[in-house]
């Protein structure tokens, strides 16, 4: 490996690898400027080097080199020559005492030491000596040089000044220690330090030495040095120099400007005479900084420390966690009762009620004694879940038939008996329980139950005070019914625990059944509101019609010899249920199917159409007639079922079935469901031909069994006559029971058939054919004027009756039920 050595500006020799152009190491044990060097001709590992320190060193490459890291750059003019860019010594933990000794002996006068070594001014020294010793002549040398070491005090001071100026021109960091030493030796510190103050080149060494000059100079240097350090980003260090000269406020302000809030407070608060204004300013700025950067907990600490409770509460509410919201409510208790109430109510709604944590809610309210009336809301919400709110067709059947059921209870009587309350709770709850439901898509069902619980509190308190359901209570009930109705119609297949929330509400209000004579005894007289309540009751009952009669129809079509034990009881229950529905039809159907209600929903739909027309550029907006929807639905069925011929004549649907009629009609039913018909216009009776083959087959079987038994009597003549008589008696009894059940079933079928004929007749009276297609009108002013008239109709209805179920949806459901019954119900009229 080829090597060569070079001199450096650092009184050291550099050893290089020629082939790789890399630095191998550095030899730096000379005390002055290096002058020359040569490899030993006898041993390539040995190098001889000379220096201005009057020494020649012999050292080995393998042992005496220091490790260095270096970076290089190519010379653009001579690309084959590598120039050194940066050389940094790598720390060596194994520094020996000898190396420390060498480092402490670095030459302090590098500029004049070489001249002294070569004796540049030796002749002047001789002449000066002769003149002073033998000739008694004192010569003054105007040229100040190293001879000052051997001259007078004045010459030495001048020499030091000249040496400092020469080193300063070099502007090398490596010369600074020499410059510092020269100034302190020459007692020129004050001028040196003033120059450093003016140029902002103060160092730690200067600060340490400055007190030797004067206290005033030192304090001034600390102040300037702090500013100098702040300019280069060493703010923390700068503040320590300000603290050293007792400028505490300036130090804290400097840290505050650089967003070092903790450090600023540490300085401001640790003084005997604390500046409260500075502390307040720092804390406010810290709080604002935390808010801006999304640290509300730290901001809350800041605001609490300066007694800014409201802002602390706002910071805690931004976190939106139960713990922090509870703390915010605890603070609000002492500064703002309205804020306290708002926070606690929000916690109850979004956390405790939502997750059914009623005991935790009561624990929360213990810390807020002024809000004890919220315990009633908590208790009512819990009561809604104490009894299983799942509604099944069996529960509904028993309720409609007024069969006693322990689950059917009056919710308001239960509230007044089991929930703690006081009469003055009404006014307090009235302020926080909204009169209108505010929808939240993410928490729809929890918010519905919270709204209902609040309304029940107010209704129960009014009922306890007056003994009746006042007009205000009736309005609240209707709003509860409307909310439950809207939820059920949107979320038909909801898996919520309140699967049929409207049905449960109706059963809670009318626990004795829908046809009890005293159902409205406790209602304050208001025909319009009671009509709306009756409409929701009607909708609830008839919405279960399909579910109830689907199971009934299956059992009616079973052979009578299957499961005979309970058939007689079951048939009587069907007759009772059908009679109840017939009475419901007679009593309630006109509360929901009346002209006023239909006009209300038509107006709402027309308003939607006009709004769409006014906000879009469509050339034609039409409300398709219901007949067209039905025709399209039937045509889709026809395309799927080639064996079934469908004809549509004057809005009459006639279905002629071929073989396997039941299968095709079932397919028709399923396809009708898929069509999702909202409003069916004019559904006349679906004519079909189906013989009562099943019933005839049963009768024939009984007759054949009787004949078979007779034949058996004739053949088996040797059997005991008594035994034969017993067999005849059992067979006759069985036949009699079967005939009785057949009669009972036919009576039951007749009752059901008569009911749905009456229902069909009633539905056909309700006109739906007035919704003709509406074409686009060129003058939007006419549409806007028409919209105002329609809005007036809607407003008048809502002022009178609050709300009502949609009669068109109910009619569509009922006609669908009748259609299915026509197909599947077997009865020979």
Secondary structure, DSSP 4 states (H G I P E B T S, - for coil): --EEEEE-TTS-EEEEETTTTEEEEEE---SS-EEEEEE-SS-TTEEEEEETTTEEEEEETTTSPBPEEEEEEE-SSSTTSEEEEEEEEPP-TT--HHHHHHHTT--S-TTTHHHHHHTTTHHHHHHHHHHHHTS------SS-SGGGGGS-HHHHHHHHHHHHHHHHHHT-GGGHHHHHHHHHHTT-HHHHHHHHHHHT---HHHHHHHTTT-HHHHHHHHHHHHHHHHHTT-HHHHHHHHHHTT-HHHHHHHHHHTT-HHHHHHHHHTSSS--HHHHHHHHHHHHHHHHHTT-HHHHHHHHHHTT-HHHHHHHHHHH--HHHHHHHHHHHTTT-HHHHHHHHHHHIIIIIITTT-HHHHHHHHHT-GGGTTHHHHHHHHHHHHHS-----HHHHHHHHTT---TT---HHHHHHHHS---TTHHHHHHHHS-SS----GGGHHHHHHHHHHHHHHHHHHHHHHHSSB-HHHHHHHHHHHHHHHHHHHH-TT--SS-TTHHHHHHHHHSTT-TT-TTTTTTBPP-HHHHHHHHHHHHHHHHHTHHHHHHHHHHHHTS-TTSS-TTHHHHHHHHHHHHHHHHHHHHHHHHHHSSHHHHHHHHHHHHHHHHHHHHHS--S------HHHHHHHHHHHHHHH-TT-EEEEETTEEEEE--SSHHHHHHHHHHHHHHHT-S--------------HHHHHHHHHHHHHHHHHHHHHHH-TTS-HHHHHHHHHHHHHHHHHHHHHHHHHHHHHHHHHHHHHHHHHHHHHS--TT-------S-HHHHHHHHHHHHHHHHHHHHHHS----HHHHHHHHHHHHHHHHHH-----
